[in-house]
């Protein structure tokens, strides 16, 4: 039986309540396509039935909301998606609902982050009750006043969220590095001069003083904002770094991103990108940012765990090819723009004090200079234990004045002469007066060492450092 079609008149069309229709549409709950967990293998979760791209964040939900976690799509296997959790795996079982969010990981940014300690996903973790809260508030007020006088709106939550993943700068849009950035560390300012927007690596084994040197640069460096990333650090060292190495004054103008070694590999990986994204936000606001990351080696180890988990073949010393592809994508994001700058110091934890191990060699080829810390110098109570002869700043010849470069070259020559002759001197085989260069090295060596040794609590002004350097270079 065919029912007759009733014609709708124009009057009936015009009588439709369009606002009510729009309201009903807005209140409608759309049907969301979801998948289900099929298995968990090692650090990865396999899910079936979702349509999500690489890098997309998904929620995995159990019977109760308390069991929901975030996970990121890192690969595919036949028709299944492979995810890695941005949290712990406890509570996940076959059949859990997997719902794509349609977005990559993003974080809120703004000047309200100054003085905050964040986790690897950009969530604040510091307590409001600390024994130095009063001092920190005073320092925050001082930093806020200083930046406000320069036209920068301070300590406001802008409500802006940005993705932690962004491409490196267009090389043709990078501003040339032409200004010196004082760090307050005599050995660096005098002999390894750093430029505003330069990227330097600090290479050392464990326990040689990398974190202490980073704390000095954060406290005394001439930057508007510090962004400090502690990637894969021991949990015990985080509070020590904040209260001892950084201090209330350093924390007041800093944003600290900390991901301890017990966190999942993907969270340790994201921590480095979160810190870089925050630094990019402040740079785009016209600020001069100091990005300090400890350490790039643990970032590479986290990517190795992710790569091996999704089936990548291990290559050099077990590192997967994606590690060496990801390093420049992270390191090239810092630098100069037309509005602001990111001056970056990345520490490299060298394996067995081998400065030519794969990660150290790859990072050294990307950065604009390297600072080598010597275990032998640290054992002899020489801090910071910077091996001047093994270290270099590639931009120093373009930044330093002629008198500065001449004095630095003479000091290096004296150090090199002493190092070549130290064995003859120690066994008493050298006769004073036989070689004028060795005589000069013997006379100046103690004074140069006293100049290079600096307490973590001592701040050295740049002008005074250069004046002292020129004085030392005079015969």
Secondary structure, DSSP 8 states (H G I E B T S, - for coil): ---------HHHHHTS-HHHHHHHHHH-------EEEEEEETTEEEEES----TT-EEEEE-SSGGG-EEEEEEEEETTEEEEEESS--TT--TT-EEEE-SS--EEEESGGGTT-EE-TTS-B---S--TTHHHHHHHHHHHHHHHHHTT---S----EEEES------GGG-----SB---S-HHHHHHS--BTT-EEEEEE-TTSSHHHHHHHHHHHS--SEEEEEEEEE-HHHHHHIIIIIIHHHHHHTEEEEEEETTS-HHHHHHHHHHHHHHHHHHHHTT-EEEEEEE-HHHHHHHHHHHHHHTT--B-GGG-BHHHHHHHHHHHTT-EE-SS-EEEEEEEEE-GGG-TTSHHHHHHHHHSSEEEEB-HHHHHTT-SS-B-GGG-EETTHHHHS-HHHHHHHHHHHHHHHHHHHHHHHHHTT---TTS-HHHHHHHHHHHHHHHHH---TT----HHHHHHHHHHHH--
